[in-house]
Amino acid sequence: MGTLIEINNVCKKFGKRVAVNDVSFSVQNGEIFGLLGHNGAGKSTIIGMMLGQVWADSGEIKLFKSNIASERENALKKVGAIFETPAFYEYLSAWKNLEILSYYSAPTPQERIKEVIDWVGLTGCEHLKVKTYSHGMRMRLALAQALLPDPDLLILDEPGEGLDPEGIAEMRHTILRLNNELGLTIFLSSHFLNEVEQLCSRIAVLKNGKLIFDGKLSFIKERYIWYRLIVNDFQKAVDLLKTNGLIQEYRDSLILPSPNIKLPELLKFLIHNGFEVSEFCRNEETLESFYLSLMHKEEKTNINLTVQSN
């Protein structure tokens, strides 16, 4: 499996503000890869640099082994993207928009335009003026435009932004089809953690411009196994457990046991110290709970969680 995207030690400042701070990760051919982070974490800056619309201060970005700074045309030759707010000619039909927009790269046969319209589910609406389109239809039209050059890599910046639940589900279904049936590698940023969990095999998480996690979603579920603990005095119990090295972390009513600690041993310790345990069971880690725990940790802990799991 080849590497399609290589981000190596990339830094970017806007004035005195550090937007991206020494970030490195890669994306393999055939993956659906998610880039996560809070507003201002650096997600859009990284995508802008990948598309050659923003220049890195240092570091290197390669697409298809071509350096975006010195070989931009070659690097972007097989890339389609939705970045920032898509703009269309409101008074023209979707079909005419695609015809005109295709000329910015290369004239596109009508058969290809028909094919991408069908792929994004706009068949029957392609000759309506864009000004009559709903937000969801506009997003599908933007996706059609991104697919026109028959890309191998699709870059999507917040593809579900502004969509209703039905529109989000339709976008998710389309992305999965593009990956499964056409073999497209898809790189997306999103705030919808549930969607990312259903779509992506690997993720990278940014916080204040720094990479704090890079790995497989399966790794999260296997590595971070939390347990729900309902006890008469939770705070006192976790303080004692942590002091004795039996747990690594805790949050709400959840504990993360230390490596090699046997659960009966932990439970026996609590009972021996006079705690009344009414519930103790495994709590499956979700992407949302994992992401929120990353965001709430101290900086030194975040560094420990920057894991390469390829």
N, C-alpha and C positions, 0 to 999 in steps of 0.2 A: 504493500500500500504506500503510494507516494505522498510526499508533503506538498500541499498546494499553497499554504500560507505560512510564512516564517516571519515572526516579529522578534527582532533581536536587540535587546538593550535600548529600546526606544524611549527618548525623552522629548518633551515639548513644553515650552513656556509661552504664556501670553502675558507680556509685560513681566511683572514680578510673580504672577500666579503660575505655579507648576501644575499643568493639566495632566501630564503623563510622566511618570517618574520611573525610568529604568525598567520598562515592561518587556518581558519575553514570553512568548508561547508559540505553538504551532498548531496547524489544522491539517488533518490527513484527508486524502482523497476519499470521497464517499460519506463523510461524516455530516451530521447536523450538529453544529457547534454553537453554543450559546455564550454570549458575553453579557455579564450581569454587573450591576453596581447602582448606587444611588444617583440621583440627579447631580451632575457635576463631577462624577467619578472619573470621567475621561473616555467613556464609551464612544460617543460621537466623534471625539477628536481622533481616536484610533481608527475609526471607520473612514473619516475624512483623509487621514494619512494613507490608508490602504488604497483609496481611490485617487490619490495624487491631487487632492483639493487643498490639503494642508501639508506643509513640509515639516518633517521632524527636525529638531535641533541637533540630535545625534542618534546613533543607532541605525538599524537597517530593516527595511521591510521588503520582502520578496513575495511575489505571486507567480506561481508556475516557474520558480527558479530565476525569475527576472526581477532585478532591482527596480522598485517603483520610482526611485529618484532619477536613475540614469537610463532606464529602459521602459518608460511609462507606457508607451503604445503597445509594446510586446507583452508587458505584464497584464494589461487590461483587455487584451484581445478576446479572451474567452470569459469575461466577467460581466454579469448583469447585476444591477443594484437598484434598490429603492433607498434613497438617502435624503433626509429632510422632507419638506412638504412637496409632493409631486405637483408640477404645474402643467396645465393643458390649455389648449385653445377652447374656451367655453362655448363659442358659437359654432364649433365644428363637431362632427360626429366622432365617436371613438375610433372608428375605422380610419377616418381622415387624419386624426391626430397621430395614429400609429404610422400611417404612410409618411407624414411629414417628419416625425421624430426619427424614423428609421434612416432618413437621408443624412442625419448628423454623423452616422457611422458608415453605413453602406446601404444602397437601395435594397429593399427586401421584397421578394416575390409575394404576390397576393396569397399564394397557397400557405406561406409561412404566417402571414398575418391572420388568416383564417384559423390556422392551427393553434396559435397562441390564444386567440379569442376563445376558442373552444376549451382550451386547457384551463383558463381562469374562470370559465362559467359565464361569459358575457354573450354567448350566441343567442341571437334574437334581439339583442339590445345594441348591437355594434353600430347601427346607423342612426341611433338617437343622439341628439346633441349632448355634449358632456355637461352642460349647465343643468340638465334634467336629472343627472345621476345623483344617487345617494352617496354618502361618504364611503360605504362599503363597496359600491360599484366603482368609485374612483380608485380605491386601493387595489381592486382587481385589475383595473386598467393600468395602473402603475406597474403591477406585476407583469402584465402582458408586455408592456414596454421593455421591462428588464429581460424578458425572455426572447425578445426579437432577434438578438444576435446569436441565438442558439448557444448560450453559455455553458461552461462546465462548472463554474462557480457562481453562486447567487449570494449577494450580500444584502441583507435586509435590516434596516434600522427601524426598530419599533413597528413591525408589520401589523400588529393588532391595535395600534393607537387609535382611539376614537371609535372603534367598532363595538357594536352591541354583541351580546353573548352568541347569537346566531352567526354573526359575521366573523367572530373570533374562531368559532368551530369550523366554519367554511375555510378560513385561511389556514388553519391547522391541517385540515384534510388535504388542501391543495399542496401545502409544503411537503407533507408526507408522500403524496403521489409523485411529486417532482423528484424527490429523493429515491423512492422505491422503484418507480417505473422508468424514469429518465436517467437515474444515476447521478443527479446533480449533487455536488457538495454545497451545503448551505451554511452560511455564517450569519447569525442573527443576534441582535441585541433586543432585549425586551424587559419590561417591568412585570409582565404576567408570569409569575413563577410557576404556576400550575401548568401553563402552556409549555414553558421551557422543559418542565419535568416530563411532559408527555412527548415532546419532540426530540430533545437533544440526548446524545450519548455522552458528550463531554461538555464541560463548561469552564470558563475562567471568570473570576470575580475580582472586580476592582473596588478599591476604597481610597478616596482622596488621591487618585492617580497612580496608586501602587497596586500591583498584583498580589492578592492575598490567598488565592486558591486557583489551582489549575489541575483538573483531573476528571475522572469518569464519574458519572452519577452513580453507577453501581458501587464505586469505591466508597461514596458517602454512606450508603446504606449498610455496607459491610464493615466499615471502619468505625463509624460512630453509632454504637448501639446504646441507646439511652433506656433507662428504666423509670417507670412511674412509681414514686414512693409516697404513700399516704401514711403519715405518722402523726402522733399527737403534738410534736413540736418539730416541724420540718427544719427550721433554721438552726436550732440547737443540734439536731441530728446531723445535718450536712457539715456543720462546723467541726464536729467531732470526727466524722468520717474523713474529711479532708485533712485534718491534723494528723490522723493516723495513716494517711496515704492510701485509703481504701477507694477514694473517688478522685477523678481528675477535675471535673466541673459539675456545676448544677445550675438549673434555671427553673423557675416556677416550681412545679412538683416533680421535676425530672432530675435524675442523677446519671452521670457517666462514670461507670466503675473504672478503676485503674487497670492497666493490662495485667493479665494473669491472676486477677482476683476472682476467686470462686464465689458465686452468688450465695450459696448456703453459708459460707464464712461471713459474708457481709451482713446477712440477715441475722445470724447468730450473734454477731457483734452488737447490733442494735438492741436485740432483746436482752442480751446480757447487761447492757447499760441502761435498762429500764424503760426503753421506748415501746410504745404500743403501736405495732404495725398493723394497719387495717387493709393495706393494698400494696403489693409489690409485683409488678409485671413489666414485660418488655414493651417499649413504646417505639414503633417504627419511625425512623428519621425521615422526614420529608425534605424536599428541597427548600421549602419555605422556612422550616424550623432551623435547618442548617445555615441558610443564608442569614437569617436574623441573628443567629448565635455568632456568626462571623462579624456582623456589623456592630455587635454590642461588646465584643471583646476588646481588651487593651491592646495597644499596638504591638507589644512584645509577644503576646499570645498569637496575634495574627501572623506574625512572621513564622512562628512554628507551624502554622496551618497552611503555609504555602507549599503544597505538596505536588510533585510531579507524579502523576499516575497514568501513564500512557499505555 
